[in-house]
Amino acid sequence: MSDQKPNLAPGRPPIGWAVSRGLVDYPAAVRAMEARAAAISRGEAEELVWLLEHAPLYTAGTSARDADLIDPDRFPVHRTGRGGQFTYHGPGQRVVYLMLDVKARSGDVRAFVASLEDWIIAVLAEFGVAGEVRAGRVGVWVPRPEKAAGAEDKIAAIGLRLKRWVSLHGISLNVSPALEHYGGIVPCGIAQFGVTSLAELGAGATMELVDNALRDQFELRFGATRAACAPVPEATLAPDAVRI
């Protein structure tokens, strides 16, 4: 784990921290996120971190290649304005949408992304997992020497968009998703490496424990948080959307 960083925006008010306990409809979540980010940029709303889960789906970032969508009929596919390529969202994966004023945190986008990676690495360390970063590959990776020499799997993806210096989208951390669901895409456009989860690594982490670690480690880097309402109501769990 890298050294803890100080609050990147000292003196700013607490950041809203919302958690949705059910599966949230993806298009509704994006609409709410965009509306909130616009309000933040106008000075009409507080910053917000929103933790949630989606029913199984694929999202395509601005760099997504059509050839990397191997099975387009497997799950719904959503084209989105975030950076990056194809990724999967589904039950058992903690999605963290970040609506933060990046300009207030120095305006350095690279430093902001690095601080997000550092945050996730610190969370993983609480569960005995050594996450690492790689030059040219955004996200957090776990070496898997037991699989093969040089093998490593991705455990957390980062895909952001900035609009008027306010961030949208964010991070997905694999707690206990169905990893076989990644089979319909080339995750993040990188075919030579796989994906993993805290569950597959034997970490024994529940979603609640992960959420607690996320909040604790976030506050060490970005400042105080306060409980806030989720931007949209939770969607009804579909009969075929089984929690993992």
TIGUNU-252056 format. One record per residue (C-alpha): residue number from 1; x, y, z; residue in three letters. Coordinates in Angstrom, 3 decimals, decimal comma. Layout:
residues N
<resi:NUM; east:X; north:Y; up:Z; resn:ala> $
...
END
This chain:
residues 244
<resi:1; east:0,000; north:0,000; up:0,000; resn:met> $
<resi:2; east:1,299; north:3,443; up:-0,832; resn:ser> $
<resi:3; east:1,610; north:6,157; up:1,802; resn:asp> $
<resi:4; east:-1,580; north:7,858; up:2,864; resn:gln> $
<resi:5; east:-2,156; north:11,210; up:1,233; resn:lys> $
<resi:6; east:-3,479; north:14,324; up:2,983; resn:pro> $
<resi:7; east:-6,876; north:15,817; up:2,293; resn:asn> $
<resi:8; east:-6,677; north:17,106; up:-1,276; resn:leu> $
<resi:9; east:-9,214; north:19,898; up:-0,634; resn:ala> $
<resi:10; east:-8,670; north:21,237; up:2,908; resn:pro> $
<resi:11; east:-11,401; north:23,470; up:4,265; resn:gly> $
<resi:12; east:-14,085; north:22,221; up:1,876; resn:arg> $
<resi:13; east:-17,465; north:21,096; up:3,227; resn:pro> $
<resi:14; east:-18,135; north:17,374; up:3,797; resn:pro> $
<resi:15; east:-18,778; north:15,304; up:0,686; resn:ile> $
<resi:16; east:-22,117; north:13,528; up:0,430; resn:gly> $
<resi:17; east:-21,875; north:9,733; up:0,758; resn:trp> $
<resi:18; east:-24,854; north:7,726; up:-0,572; resn:ala> $
<resi:19; east:-25,337; north:3,959; up:-0,708; resn:val> $
<resi:20; east:-28,077; north:2,194; up:-2,697; resn:ser> $
<resi:21; east:-28,859; north:-1,247; up:-1,286; resn:arg> $
<resi:22; east:-30,713; north:-2,651; up:-4,301; resn:gly> $
<resi:23; east:-29,930; north:-2,901; up:-8,020; resn:leu> $
<resi:24; east:-30,145; north:0,503; up:-9,693; resn:val> $
<resi:25; east:-31,305; north:0,978; up:-13,271; resn:asp> $
<resi:26; east:-28,286; north:2,042; up:-15,339; resn:tyr> $
<resi:27; east:-29,860; north:4,727; up:-17,580; resn:pro> $
<resi:28; east:-31,610; north:6,249; up:-14,565; resn:ala> $
<resi:29; east:-28,325; north:6,299; up:-12,670; resn:ala> $
<resi:30; east:-26,515; north:8,058; up:-15,516; resn:val> $
<resi:31; east:-29,258; north:10,679; up:-15,834; resn:arg> $
<resi:32; east:-29,168; north:11,365; up:-12,107; resn:ala> $
<resi:33; east:-25,373; north:11,502; up:-12,070; resn:met> $
<resi:34; east:-25,242; north:13,976; up:-14,944; resn:glu> $
<resi:35; east:-27,892; north:16,175; up:-13,344; resn:ala> $
<resi:36; east:-26,034; north:16,177; up:-10,032; resn:arg> $
<resi:37; east:-22,686; north:16,964; up:-11,665; resn:ala> $
<resi:38; east:-24,257; north:19,906; up:-13,519; resn:ala> $
<resi:39; east:-25,718; north:21,208; up:-10,257; resn:ala> $
<resi:40; east:-22,326; north:20,891; up:-8,572; resn:ile> $
<resi:41; east:-20,667; north:22,876; up:-11,356; resn:ser> $
<resi:42; east:-23,262; north:25,635; up:-10,856; resn:arg> $
<resi:43; east:-22,644; north:25,680; up:-7,124; resn:gly> $
<resi:44; east:-26,162; north:24,424; up:-6,402; resn:glu> $
<resi:45; east:-25,344; north:21,011; up:-4,881; resn:ala> $
<resi:46; east:-22,679; north:19,359; up:-2,766; resn:glu> $
<resi:47; east:-20,186; north:16,876; up:-4,111; resn:glu> $
<resi:48; east:-21,341; north:13,278; up:-3,947; resn:leu> $
<resi:49; east:-19,942; north:9,754; up:-3,839; resn:val> $
<resi:50; east:-22,613; north:7,187; up:-4,736; resn:trp> $
<resi:51; east:-22,165; north:3,445; up:-4,117; resn:leu> $
<resi:52; east:-24,456; north:1,033; up:-5,933; resn:leu> $
<resi:53; east:-24,869; north:-2,165; up:-7,944; resn:glu> $
<resi:54; east:-26,398; north:-2,719; up:-11,378; resn:his> $
<resi:55; east:-28,100; north:-5,705; up:-12,983; resn:ala> $
<resi:56; east:-25,734; north:-7,449; up:-15,465; resn:pro> $
<resi:57; east:-24,747; north:-5,171; up:-18,364; resn:leu> $
<resi:58; east:-21,825; north:-4,027; up:-20,470; resn:tyr> $
<resi:59; east:-20,748; north:-0,422; up:-20,919; resn:thr> $
<resi:60; east:-18,617; north:0,985; up:-23,714; resn:ala> $
<resi:61; east:-16,320; north:3,925; up:-23,108; resn:gly> $
<resi:62; east:-15,164; north:6,441; up:-25,678; resn:thr> $
<resi:63; east:-12,225; north:4,208; up:-26,734; resn:ser> $
<resi:64; east:-14,246; north:0,983; up:-27,054; resn:ala> $
<resi:65; east:-13,586; north:-1,141; up:-30,150; resn:arg> $
<resi:66; east:-16,528; north:-3,040; up:-31,651; resn:asp> $
<resi:67; east:-14,360; north:-6,149; up:-32,012; resn:ala> $
<resi:68; east:-14,026; north:-6,302; up:-28,221; resn:asp> $
<resi:69; east:-17,762; north:-6,917; up:-27,823; resn:leu> $
<resi:70; east:-17,621; north:-10,688; up:-28,253; resn:ile> $
<resi:71; east:-21,222; north:-11,538; up:-27,345; resn:asp> $
<resi:72; east:-23,456; north:-8,499; up:-27,975; resn:pro> $
<resi:73; east:-26,647; north:-10,407; up:-27,129; resn:asp> $
<resi:74; east:-25,530; north:-11,651; up:-23,724; resn:arg> $
<resi:75; east:-26,408; north:-8,534; up:-21,691; resn:phe> $
<resi:76; east:-27,630; north:-5,002; up:-22,489; resn:pro> $
<resi:77; east:-24,881; north:-2,798; up:-23,914; resn:val> $
<resi:78; east:-24,762; north:0,894; up:-22,987; resn:his> $
<resi:79; east:-22,647; north:3,423; up:-24,840; resn:arg> $
<resi:80; east:-21,425; north:6,015; up:-22,384; resn:thr> $
<resi:81; east:-19,309; north:9,146; up:-22,342; resn:gly> $
<resi:82; east:-16,730; north:7,913; up:-19,853; resn:arg> $
<resi:83; east:-13,165; north:7,200; up:-20,854; resn:gly> $
<resi:84; east:-11,926; north:3,683; up:-21,432; resn:gly> $
<resi:85; east:-13,230; north:0,672; up:-23,325; resn:gln> $
<resi:86; east:-15,689; north:-2,150; up:-22,546; resn:phe> $
<resi:87; east:-16,388; north:-3,240; up:-19,006; resn:thr> $
<resi:88; east:-18,976; north:-5,257; up:-17,121; resn:tyr> $
<resi:89; east:-21,239; north:-4,243; up:-14,252; resn:his> $
<resi:90; east:-23,378; north:-6,628; up:-12,246; resn:gly> $
<resi:91; east:-24,429; north:-7,850; up:-8,809; resn:pro> $
<resi:92; east:-21,533; north:-8,394; up:-6,430; resn:gly> $
<resi:93; east:-19,544; north:-5,567; up:-7,960; resn:gln> $
<resi:94; east:-19,313; north:-2,296; up:-6,055; resn:arg> $
<resi:95; east:-19,761; north:0,572; up:-8,466; resn:val> $
<resi:96; east:-18,697; north:3,962; up:-7,121; resn:val> $
<resi:97; east:-19,887; north:7,025; up:-9,000; resn:tyr> $
<resi:98; east:-17,830; north:10,098; up:-8,193; resn:leu> $
<resi:99; east:-19,265; north:13,575; up:-8,614; resn:met> $
<resi:100; east:-16,313; north:15,612; up:-7,400; resn:leu> $
<resi:101; east:-14,941; north:19,053; up:-8,204; resn:asp> $
<resi:102; east:-11,581; north:18,108; up:-9,698; resn:val> $
<resi:103; east:-10,573; north:21,724; up:-10,264; resn:lys> $
<resi:104; east:-10,866; north:22,369; up:-6,521; resn:ala> $
<resi:105; east:-8,478; north:19,444; up:-5,992; resn:arg> $
<resi:106; east:-5,670; north:21,186; up:-7,933; resn:ser> $
<resi:107; east:-7,109; north:20,600; up:-11,413; resn:gly> $
<resi:108; east:-4,524; north:17,904; up:-12,120; resn:asp> $
<resi:109; east:-6,435; north:15,060; up:-13,775; resn:val> $
<resi:110; east:-3,518; north:12,615; up:-13,708; resn:arg> $
<resi:111; east:-3,000; north:13,231; up:-10,001; resn:ala> $
<resi:112; east:-6,720; north:12,752; up:-9,432; resn:phe> $
<resi:113; east:-6,724; north:9,367; up:-11,191; resn:val> $
<resi:114; east:-3,593; north:8,345; up:-9,282; resn:ala> $
<resi:115; east:-5,306; north:9,248; up:-6,017; resn:ser> $
<resi:116; east:-8,249; north:7,027; up:-6,959; resn:leu> $
<resi:117; east:-5,920; north:4,120; up:-7,667; resn:glu> $
<resi:118; east:-4,152; north:4,738; up:-4,368; resn:asp> $
<resi:119; east:-7,533; north:4,734; up:-2,604; resn:trp> $
<resi:120; east:-8,506; north:1,337; up:-4,010; resn:ile> $
<resi:121; east:-5,082; north:-0,154; up:-3,275; resn:ile> $
<resi:122; east:-5,477; north:0,905; up:0,364; resn:ala> $
<resi:123; east:-8,931; north:-0,679; up:0,526; resn:val> $
<resi:124; east:-7,641; north:-3,959; up:-0,899; resn:leu> $
<resi:125; east:-4,815; north:-3,980; up:1,623; resn:ala> $
<resi:126; east:-7,371; north:-4,037; up:4,439; resn:glu> $
<resi:127; east:-8,424; north:-7,463; up:3,132; resn:phe> $
<resi:128; east:-4,915; north:-8,806; up:2,632; resn:gly> $
<resi:129; east:-4,850; north:-8,243; up:-1,142; resn:val> $
<resi:130; east:-1,872; north:-6,498; up:-2,732; resn:ala> $
<resi:131; east:-3,175; north:-4,298; up:-5,520; resn:gly> $
<resi:132; east:-0,789; north:-2,622; up:-7,924; resn:glu> $
<resi:133; east:-0,848; north:-0,120; up:-10,784; resn:val> $
<resi:134; east:0,725; north:-0,485; up:-14,203; resn:arg> $
<resi:135; east:2,064; north:2,203; up:-16,525; resn:ala> $
<resi:136; east:-0,280; north:2,665; up:-19,463; resn:gly> $
<resi:137; east:-3,077; north:0,600; up:-17,847; resn:arg> $
<resi:138; east:-5,519; north:2,546; up:-15,706; resn:val> $
<resi:139; east:-7,017; north:0,575; up:-12,840; resn:gly> $
<resi:140; east:-5,776; north:-1,755; up:-10,134; resn:val> $
<resi:141; east:-4,173; north:-5,130; up:-10,775; resn:trp> $
<resi:142; east:-3,323; north:-8,190; up:-8,686; resn:val> $
<resi:143; east:-0,279; north:-10,355; up:-9,549; resn:pro> $
<resi:144; east:-1,235; north:-14,039; up:-9,944; resn:arg> $
<resi:145; east:2,070; north:-15,962; up:-9,998; resn:pro> $
<resi:146; east:0,221; north:-19,124; up:-8,965; resn:glu> $
<resi:147; east:-1,475; north:-19,112; up:-12,394; resn:lys> $
<resi:148; east:1,637; north:-18,494; up:-14,499; resn:ala> $
<resi:149; east:4,805; north:-16,439; up:-14,556; resn:ala> $
<resi:150; east:3,862; north:-12,807; up:-15,160; resn:gly> $
<resi:151; east:0,122; north:-13,446; up:-14,825; resn:ala> $
<resi:152; east:-2,013; north:-10,716; up:-13,303; resn:glu> $
<resi:153; east:-5,722; north:-9,954; up:-13,118; resn:asp> $
<resi:154; east:-7,656; north:-6,725; up:-12,918; resn:lys> $
<resi:155; east:-9,740; north:-6,256; up:-9,790; resn:ile> $
<resi:156; east:-10,848; north:-2,629; up:-10,167; resn:ala> $
<resi:157; east:-11,554; north:-0,504; up:-13,231; resn:ala> $
<resi:158; east:-11,566; north:3,295; up:-13,447; resn:ile> $
<resi:159; east:-13,481; north:5,186; up:-16,117; resn:gly> $
<resi:160; east:-14,089; north:8,915; up:-15,807; resn:leu> $
<resi:161; east:-15,515; north:11,849; up:-17,641; resn:arg> $
<resi:162; east:-15,037; north:15,479; up:-16,673; resn:leu> $
<resi:163; east:-17,666; north:18,090; up:-17,447; resn:lys> $
<resi:164; east:-16,939; north:21,643; up:-16,348; resn:arg> $
<resi:165; east:-14,272; north:20,115; up:-14,120; resn:trp> $
<resi:166; east:-16,753; north:17,917; up:-12,250; resn:val> $
<resi:167; east:-16,140; north:14,174; up:-12,513; resn:ser> $
<resi:168; east:-18,732; north:11,636; up:-13,644; resn:leu> $
<resi:169; east:-18,705; north:7,824; up:-13,609; resn:his> $
<resi:170; east:-15,881; north:6,431; up:-11,490; resn:gly> $
<resi:171; east:-14,751; north:3,040; up:-10,187; resn:ile> $
<resi:172; east:-15,941; north:-0,561; up:-10,243; resn:ser> $
<resi:173; east:-14,446; north:-2,916; up:-7,652; resn:leu> $
<resi:174; east:-15,018; north:-6,659; up:-7,940; resn:asn> $
<resi:175; east:-16,173; north:-7,950; up:-4,577; resn:val> $
<resi:176; east:-18,046; north:-11,132; up:-5,541; resn:ser> $
<resi:177; east:-19,451; north:-10,822; up:-9,078; resn:pro> $
<resi:178; east:-19,945; north:-13,715; up:-11,501; resn:ala> $
<resi:179; east:-16,580; north:-13,443; up:-13,243; resn:leu> $
<resi:180; east:-17,788; north:-15,583; up:-16,143; resn:glu> $
<resi:181; east:-19,963; north:-12,638; up:-17,161; resn:his> $
<resi:182; east:-16,831; north:-10,896; up:-18,399; resn:tyr> $
<resi:183; east:-16,700; north:-13,535; up:-21,140; resn:gly> $
<resi:184; east:-18,851; north:-11,479; up:-23,492; resn:gly> $
<resi:185; east:-16,245; north:-8,732; up:-23,817; resn:ile> $
<resi:186; east:-12,520; north:-8,112; up:-23,888; resn:val> $
<resi:187; east:-12,359; north:-6,240; up:-20,565; resn:pro> $
<resi:188; east:-10,799; north:-2,808; up:-21,022; resn:cys> $
<resi:189; east:-9,517; north:-3,986; up:-24,418; resn:gly> $
<resi:190; east:-6,740; north:-6,052; up:-22,821; resn:ile> $
<resi:191; east:-6,947; north:-9,695; up:-23,872; resn:ala> $
<resi:192; east:-3,710; north:-10,961; up:-22,337; resn:gln> $
<resi:193; east:-4,809; north:-10,478; up:-18,719; resn:phe> $
<resi:194; east:-7,836; north:-11,657; up:-16,784; resn:gly> $
<resi:195; east:-10,141; north:-10,346; up:-14,075; resn:val> $
<resi:196; east:-10,481; north:-11,363; up:-10,458; resn:thr> $
<resi:197; east:-12,424; north:-10,484; up:-7,318; resn:ser> $
<resi:198; east:-11,994; north:-10,394; up:-3,584; resn:leu> $
<resi:199; east:-14,119; north:-13,537; up:-3,388; resn:ala> $
<resi:200; east:-11,963; north:-15,450; up:-5,887; resn:glu> $
<resi:201; east:-8,854; north:-14,401; up:-3,965; resn:leu> $
<resi:202; east:-10,341; north:-15,788; up:-0,753; resn:gly> $
<resi:203; east:-10,496; north:-12,417; up:0,984; resn:ala> $
<resi:204; east:-13,877; north:-13,143; up:2,594; resn:gly> $
<resi:205; east:-15,013; north:-9,536; up:2,269; resn:ala> $
<resi:206; east:-18,709; north:-8,697; up:2,434; resn:thr> $
<resi:207; east:-20,091; north:-5,702; up:0,565; resn:met> $
<resi:208; east:-20,704; north:-3,947; up:3,877; resn:glu> $
<resi:209; east:-17,110; north:-4,410; up:4,983; resn:leu> $
<resi:210; east:-15,861; north:-3,156; up:1,617; resn:val> $
<resi:211; east:-18,129; north:-0,112; up:1,856; resn:asp> $
<resi:212; east:-16,768; north:0,708; up:5,297; resn:asn> $
<resi:213; east:-13,196; north:0,434; up:4,048; resn:ala> $
<resi:214; east:-13,992; north:2,557; up:1,007; resn:leu> $
<resi:215; east:-15,360; north:5,339; up:3,173; resn:arg> $
<resi:216; east:-12,543; north:5,241; up:5,728; resn:asp> $
<resi:217; east:-9,815; north:5,314; up:3,100; resn:gln> $
<resi:218; east:-11,630; north:7,915; up:1,000; resn:phe> $
<resi:219; east:-11,770; north:10,333; up:3,926; resn:glu> $
<resi:220; east:-8,026; north:10,006; up:4,472; resn:leu> $
<resi:221; east:-7,440; north:11,245; up:0,929; resn:arg> $
<resi:222; east:-10,324; north:13,531; up:0,024; resn:phe> $
<resi:223; east:-11,758; north:14,831; up:3,276; resn:gly> $
<resi:224; east:-14,775; north:14,290; up:5,488; resn:ala> $
<resi:225; east:-18,034; north:12,764; up:4,242; resn:thr> $
<resi:226; east:-21,600; north:12,887; up:5,482; resn:arg> $
<resi:227; east:-24,531; north:10,563; up:4,859; resn:ala> $
<resi:228; east:-26,635; north:11,608; up:1,870; resn:ala> $
<resi:229; east:-29,646; north:10,322; up:-0,034; resn:cys> $
<resi:230; east:-29,106; north:8,351; up:-3,243; resn:ala> $
<resi:231; east:-30,001; north:10,385; up:-6,344; resn:pro> $
<resi:232; east:-32,574; north:7,853; up:-7,621; resn:val> $
<resi:233; east:-34,745; north:5,183; up:-5,978; resn:pro> $
<resi:234; east:-33,590; north:1,604; up:-6,185; resn:glu> $
<resi:235; east:-35,008; north:-0,387; up:-9,070; resn:ala> $
<resi:236; east:-36,951; north:-3,610; up:-8,499; resn:thr> $
<resi:237; east:-34,741; north:-6,676; up:-8,687; resn:leu> $
<resi:238; east:-35,610; north:-8,609; up:-11,853; resn:ala> $
<resi:239; east:-36,473; north:-12,312; up:-11,342; resn:pro> $
<resi:240; east:-33,482; north:-13,466; up:-13,398; resn:asp> $
<resi:241; east:-31,008; north:-11,040; up:-11,836; resn:ala> $
<resi:242; east:-29,517; north:-13,255; up:-9,154; resn:val> $
<resi:243; east:-27,287; north:-11,771; up:-6,496; resn:arg> $
<resi:244; east:-23,897; north:-13,456; up:-6,227; resn:ile> $
END
